[in-house]
Amino acid sequence: MRTVIIQPGFESWRTRARELLGQRMHPDELLWSDAAHEPGLFDPANETVSAGPLPTVPAAFLDLARRVAVHRDARRWDLLYRVLWRLTHGGQPNLLAIASDREVRQLHQWERAVGRDIHKMHAFLRFRQVGHDASTGREQFVAWFEPEHQILRLAAGFFVRRFAGLDWSILTPQECAHWDGVALHYTPGVSRSVAPEGDALDDLWRTYYRSIFNPARLKVRAMQAEMPRKYWKNLPEARLIAGLVAQSGDRVERMLQAPARPARPAPKNSYLRSLRERNEPPPAAGDAP
């Protein structure tokens, strides 16, 4: 059994996997291990052995592996190499199309978990304003988030596109991302105590949430499934939820008892009139034009 020590990231795994694949090292001969430090100079896992020509690897597998690599399950490196072996030396080039395969199914389950985590970061991360750079005129913001998996590098591009005109940092326990308007760079993770507790924008978040809360469409279980309680502690609007839920029944009753408002006349707009005419049913046969 050969121990393969890698840094916990896709590129480190890919480099070692390519080398081992070229040496035709069977998955059963390998024991994969994360390391927070580089192996020693004389570690057997660092020995370089000449490798033969590398087989072609499907691009779909590399895309899948990049996302699976950030999952927190320690088995991911071994399973990725096993599927890679089967795709190449194992003679199963169409393996990824077999959804019922146990190993392929597990990789896709991890991929979906990573995708959900990225979605939650996009939805529930809240920036707090911490300053203003007088030399550039750019506002500065900091956000704290606790992802399930190491997704920051996969998720950060969304915030670059949305907040390109701001300087911001996203802090997580594993890693931090920083954008200065030109480049995105990363630093080691920090503790929650480093992040700001709140700012003036928190009241705006609460006002917005209160205004869009619809008691007539309230489904508590569905709400908690989409916005699990573990995220509430970092959301300024979360302190409103219990009160809004408790008041929802009375608010719906008042809405039902309120008198109907008279319908406003349709605006005199040629474009809107053409849309209404287009949606009117055609005249029946024999009706006057």
C-alpha positions in Angstrom: 0.0 0.0 0.0 1.4 3.4 -1.0 0.4 6.5 0.9 -0.3 9.6 -1.3 -0.1 12.8 0.7 -1.6 15.9 -1.0 -2.7 19.4 -0.1 -6.5 19.5 0.2 -7.3 20.9 -3.2 -8.1 19.9 -6.7 -4.9 20.9 -8.4 -2.8 19.0 -5.9 -4.9 15.9 -6.3 -4.8 16.3 -10.1 -1.0 16.5 -10.2 -0.6 13.4 -8.2 -3.4 11.5 -10.0 -1.8 12.2 -13.4 1.5 10.9 -12.2 0.0 7.8 -10.6 -2.2 7.1 -13.6 0.8 7.3 -15.9 2.5 4.7 -13.6 -0.6 2.5 -13.9 -1.0 2.5 -10.1 -4.2 0.6 -9.3 -6.6 2.4 -6.8 -6.4 -0.6 -4.4 -2.6 0.1 -4.0 -3.1 3.7 -2.8 -4.1 5.4 0.4 -4.9 9.1 -0.1 -4.3 11.5 2.7 -4.8 15.3 3.2 -1.9 17.2 4.8 -1.8 20.7 6.2 1.9 20.8 5.3 4.1 19.5 2.6 5.5 16.0 3.0 9.1 15.7 4.0 11.9 15.7 1.4 12.5 11.9 1.9 8.8 10.9 2.1 8.2 7.9 -0.2 5.1 9.6 -1.5 7.2 12.4 -3.0 9.4 10.1 -5.1 9.2 10.9 -8.8 8.8 7.9 -11.0 8.8 8.1 -14.8 5.3 7.8 -16.1 4.1 6.5 -19.4 1.8 8.3 -21.8 -1.4 9.6 -20.1 -4.8 8.5 -21.4 -7.4 11.0 -22.4 -9.7 12.1 -19.6 -13.2 13.3 -20.3 -13.7 17.1 -19.7 -16.9 16.3 -17.9 -15.0 14.3 -15.3 -12.6 17.2 -14.7 -15.5 19.6 -14.1 -17.1 17.1 -11.7 -13.8 16.6 -9.9 -13.3 20.4 -9.4 -16.5 20.6 -7.5 -16.2 17.3 -5.6 -12.7 18.3 -4.5 -14.2 21.1 -2.2 -16.5 18.6 -0.4 -15.5 17.9 3.2 -15.7 14.1 3.0 -12.2 12.6 3.3 -13.1 9.8 0.9 -13.3 12.1 -2.1 -9.7 11.7 -3.3 -9.8 7.9 -3.3 -13.2 7.8 -5.0 -12.2 10.4 -7.6 -9.1 8.3 -8.5 -11.1 5.1 -8.7 -13.6 6.6 -11.1 -10.7 8.2 -13.1 -9.0 4.7 -13.3 -12.2 3.1 -14.5 -12.7 5.8 -17.2 -9.2 5.3 -18.5 -7.3 2.0 -17.7 -10.5 0.4 -16.6 -11.9 0.6 -20.1 -15.2 2.3 -19.2 -15.0 5.7 -21.1 -18.8 6.2 -20.8 -18.9 5.5 -17.1 -20.2 9.0 -16.1 -23.4 8.3 -18.2 -24.3 5.3 -15.9 -26.3 7.1 -13.3 -27.0 3.8 -11.4 -23.3 3.2 -10.8 -22.6 3.4 -7.1 -19.4 5.3 -7.3 -20.7 7.7 -10.0 -23.8 8.3 -8.0 -21.8 9.1 -4.9 -19.7 11.7 -6.8 -22.9 13.4 -8.0 -24.4 13.4 -4.5 -21.3 15.3 -3.3 -21.4 17.6 -6.3 -25.1 18.5 -5.5 -24.2 19.1 -1.9 -21.5 21.5 -3.0 -23.9 23.2 -5.4 -26.5 23.7 -2.6 -23.8 25.2 -0.3 -22.8 27.7 -3.1 -26.4 28.7 -3.5 -26.8 29.3 0.2 -23.7 31.5 0.3 -25.0 33.5 -2.6 -28.4 33.9 -0.9 -27.5 34.4 2.7 -24.2 36.2 2.8 -24.6 39.8 4.2 -21.9 42.5 3.7 -21.4 45.1 6.5 -19.8 48.4 5.6 -16.6 49.0 7.5 -15.1 52.1 5.8 -14.4 54.3 2.8 -11.2 54.6 0.9 -10.7 58.4 0.4 -8.0 57.9 -2.2 -10.2 55.8 -4.5 -13.7 56.8 -3.4 -14.6 53.1 -3.0 -16.7 51.8 -0.1 -15.4 48.9 1.9 -17.4 45.9 3.1 -16.8 42.8 5.1 -19.0 39.6 5.3 -18.9 36.5 7.4 -20.1 33.1 6.3 -19.7 29.5 7.6 -20.0 27.1 4.6 -20.4 23.4 4.9 -17.7 22.8 2.4 -14.7 24.7 1.1 -16.6 26.5 -1.6 -15.3 30.0 -1.3 -13.2 30.0 -4.5 -16.1 28.5 -6.5 -18.6 31.0 -5.1 -16.5 34.2 -5.1 -16.9 35.0 -8.8 -20.6 35.7 -8.3 -19.7 38.5 -5.8 -17.0 39.9 -8.1 -19.6 40.3 -10.9 -22.3 41.7 -8.6 -20.1 44.0 -6.5 -17.3 44.9 -8.8 -17.5 48.6 -7.8 -16.9 47.9 -4.1 -13.9 46.8 -2.0 -14.9 43.7 0.0 -13.8 40.8 2.0 -15.6 37.5 2.6 -14.4 35.8 5.8 -14.9 32.1 6.5 -13.2 29.7 9.0 -11.3 27.9 6.2 -10.3 30.8 3.9 -10.9 34.5 3.2 -11.4 36.2 -0.2 -10.6 39.9 -0.9 -11.6 42.0 -3.9 -10.0 45.4 -4.5 -11.6 46.3 -7.8 -8.7 44.8 -9.8 -7.9 41.3 -8.5 -9.3 38.6 -6.2 -6.9 37.2 -3.7 -7.1 34.8 -0.7 -5.8 34.5 2.8 -6.1 31.9 5.5 -9.4 31.6 7.4 -10.2 33.5 10.6 -12.5 33.2 13.6 -16.0 34.8 13.8 -14.7 37.4 16.3 -12.8 39.2 13.5 -16.0 39.9 11.5 -18.1 43.1 12.2 -21.3 42.6 14.1 -23.5 44.9 12.1 -23.9 48.3 10.4 -26.5 50.9 9.3 -27.6 48.6 6.4 -28.9 46.0 8.8 -32.0 48.2 9.4 -32.5 48.4 5.6 -32.4 44.6 5.4 -35.0 44.3 8.1 -37.2 46.9 6.4 -37.0 45.1 3.1 -37.7 41.7 4.6 -40.7 43.0 6.6 -42.1 44.6 3.4 -41.8 41.4 1.3 -43.1 39.0 4.0 -46.5 37.7 2.8 -48.4 36.0 5.7 -51.0 34.6 3.3 -48.3 32.5 1.6 -46.4 31.5 4.8 -45.2 27.8 4.9 -42.9 27.5 7.9 -41.4 24.2 6.9 -40.7 25.2 3.4 -39.1 28.5 4.6 -36.8 26.6 7.0 -35.9 24.1 4.3 -34.8 27.0 2.1 -33.3 29.1 4.9 -32.1 26.7 7.6 -31.8 28.0 11.1 -28.1 27.6 11.2 -27.9 30.7 8.9 -30.1 32.9 11.0 -27.4 34.0 13.4 -25.7 35.9 10.6 -28.8 37.4 9.0 -29.9 40.8 10.3 -33.5 40.1 9.2 -33.7 36.8 11.1 -34.7 38.5 14.4 -38.0 39.5 12.7 -39.0 36.0 11.7 -40.5 34.7 14.9 -42.6 37.8 15.4 -43.8 37.9 11.7 -44.7 34.2 11.9 -46.6 34.7 15.2 -48.6 37.6 13.7 -49.3 36.0 10.4 -52.7 34.6 11.3 -54.0 37.9 12.5 -52.6 39.7 9.5 -54.3 37.2 7.1 -57.6 37.7 8.9 -57.4 41.4 8.6 -56.6 41.1 4.9 -59.7 38.9 4.4 -61.9 41.4 6.2 -60.6 44.5 4.5 -63.1 45.9 1.9 -62.1 45.3 -1.7 -60.5 48.2 -3.4 -62.1 49.6 -6.6 -60.3 48.5 -9.7 -58.4 51.3 -11.4 -59.2 52.1 -15.0 -56.8 50.7 -17.5 -54.1 53.3 -18.5 -54.4 54.8 -21.9 -51.4 53.2 -23.4 -51.3 52.0 -27.0 -48.8 49.2 -26.2 -50.8 47.9 -23.3 -54.0 48.1 -25.4 -52.4 46.1 -28.2 -51.5 43.4 -25.6 -55.1 43.2 -24.3 -56.5 43.0 -27.8 -54.0 40.2 -28.6 -55.2 38.2 -25.7 -58.9 38.6 -26.4 -60.6 35.5 -27.9 -61.3 35.7 -31.6 -64.9 36.4 -32.6 -67.2 33.4 -33.2 -68.2 32.5 -36.7 -71.1 34.6 -37.8 -70.5 37.4 -35.3 -70.5 40.9 -36.6 -67.0 42.3 -37.2 
